[in-house]
Amino acid sequence: MVSAVSTRPLTLPPVAIAPAVSAPTRLRLPDLLHATDAGADEVLSGRYDHLLPKRGVPSDDRWFTRMYGDDELDIWLISWVPDRSTELHDHGGSLGALTVVSGSLSETRWDGEALRRRRLSAGDQAGFPLGWVHDVVWAPDPVPTPTLSVHAYSPPLTAMSFYEVTDRQTLRRNRTELTEHPEG
């Protein structure tokens, strides 16, 4: 289901990268937000059309492809469809960010005491610091359009843990999986 990694580097304007203090990467959330914004612009400009499925983005199954990858940063283009939840999860030891390219997403996140929901529409961004636990799903739009988003992870994802909310309103980790793929 995953296409080959682009051989062309993602064109990003220079970013001043501050040294990390006890973080898993030298990149910061603003750097990842900048990378997803630039990636969304590249998708909208058609620069990554060669990575899209020839028959179009599937409307019945999630689809994703790596836009860029190195030892420090992975950038993914992800499609979203109805009735496909990522489950409550974290991103292991990686920071993350997303920019919605088209359509809308609904994010449910654990704020330490309860689940909170927000809608993210085309152009909206979200950053995921360490320990961020959330579920992302397709959200209906008045005008049906494919829902696409660009995600960045640094360092690249290697593991994700999945959670449930207990009757006592606490989080319980159900499992941890090694992964090379984005968002569940």
N, C-alpha and C positions, 0 to 999 in steps of 0.2 A: 504494500500500500504506500510505502514511502519512496519518493523519487530520488534519483541521484542528487548528491550535493552539487550546487552550482559551482562551476569551475571559475566563474567570474566573481571577484570579490565584491561585496556590497559596497557601494559608494557612500561613504559617510563623511560629513565635514569633520575636520579635526576637533577632538574633544580634549579639554584639559582634564586629565585624570588625576584626582587627588590620591595620595597614598592611603591605603586602607589601614584602619586600626582594628586589629583582631577580627577581620572579616575574611571570608573564604576567597576573596578576589580583590584585585585592585580597582575594579570597576565599582561604581556606586549606582544606586537606583536611578538618579538623574541621567547617568550615562546609558543605562538600559532603556529608559523612556525615550531618550534621544535616538537610540538605535532602532527601536520599534517604530517611531515616527518616521524616520528616514526610510525604513523598510516598507512601511505603508505607502509612502510617496512613490517608491520604486514600483510597487505592485500596481498602484493606480496609473502610473505612467506607461504600463505595459512592459517594463523591462524584464519582468519575471514570467511573462506569458509562456515561455518555453518550458517552465516547470509545471504548468497547469495540465490536468488531464486533457487529452485530445478531444474527448467527448463532452467536455465541460465538467465542472465540479459536481460530484454526485449529490443528489438531493435526498438520498435515503441512507447514507452512511458517512461518518466523519472521514475526512481526508486531510492529510498533512504532508508537507515536504520541507526539507531543510533548505533555507535560502542561503545560509552562510554558516560555516563552522570552523573553529580552530580550537586550540587548547584552552582558550580563555572565554570564548563566547560562542553560543549557538543562537541562531535566529531562524524561526520557523514560521511558515504560513499554514494556518489551520482553518478548515471549514467546519461549520457547525450545522447540525440538523436537529429537527424535533425529536424529543424522547431519548436523547443520548446524554446522560449525565457523566461528568468526570468523577463523581463521588467527592466527598470531603477529603482533601489531600493537602500535603505540603510538598515542597520542592527539595526535600532533603537538605543538603548543604549549599544550595544554590539560591542566589537572588533571582528575581524574575520581574518581567514587565510585559505589558501588552498594549497594543493600539488596535482598536476596532477599525477595520478597513471598510466594511459594508455590513448592513443589517444591524442586529442588536444582540447583545448577550445579557444574561442575568447572572450575577455573581452572588452567591451566598457565602459569607465568611464568618468565621468564629472570631469574636472580638475579646475573648477571654472570659466572658460571662454568658453570652447568648449568640444566636445566629442573627446576622444582619444581612439585609438584601439591598442590592442596588442594580440599576439598569445601566448598561454601557452601550451607547449607540455610536454609529460611525463617527470617527474623529476622537472619541473618548479614549482615555488612557488609564491604566492602573499599574501600580508598582507593588511588588511582593517581597517584603523584607524576610529575613530568616524567621522561621516559625509561623509564617502566614499559612493559615489553613482555610481552604475555600473549595467551593464547587462551582463550576462554570457550565452553563447550559445555554442553548439557543433560546432567544426570546422573540416572540412573534412581533412583526411589524405591520402597520396598516397597508403598506405596499410590499408585497412579497419580493424579497431579493435574497440572493445567496449571502449567508453570513460568513465573513472572512475576518480573521484577525492575525496580526503579526506578534509573535512572542519572542522574547530574548531571555536567555538564562546564562548566568555567569557565577561560578564556572559551569560548563555544560552539565546538564542533568545526568546523574548516575543512579539516583534512588529517589523514590517517592513513598511516603507513608500515607495510609488511608485510615480514616477515623469515623467514629460515630459519636453522637451526643447521647450521654447516658440519662437515665431517669432523674439523676441528681444534678443535671445541667452541667456536666463536666465532659471533657473530651476523652475518649478511649481509643487508643491506636489499635486497629484490627490487624494490620499487616504492613509490611514494608517490602517493596519490590525494587529490584534493580531494573533500571530502564535506560534506554538511549532515545526514547520518544517523549514528546511533549504531552502534558495535561492528560494523564490517565490513559 
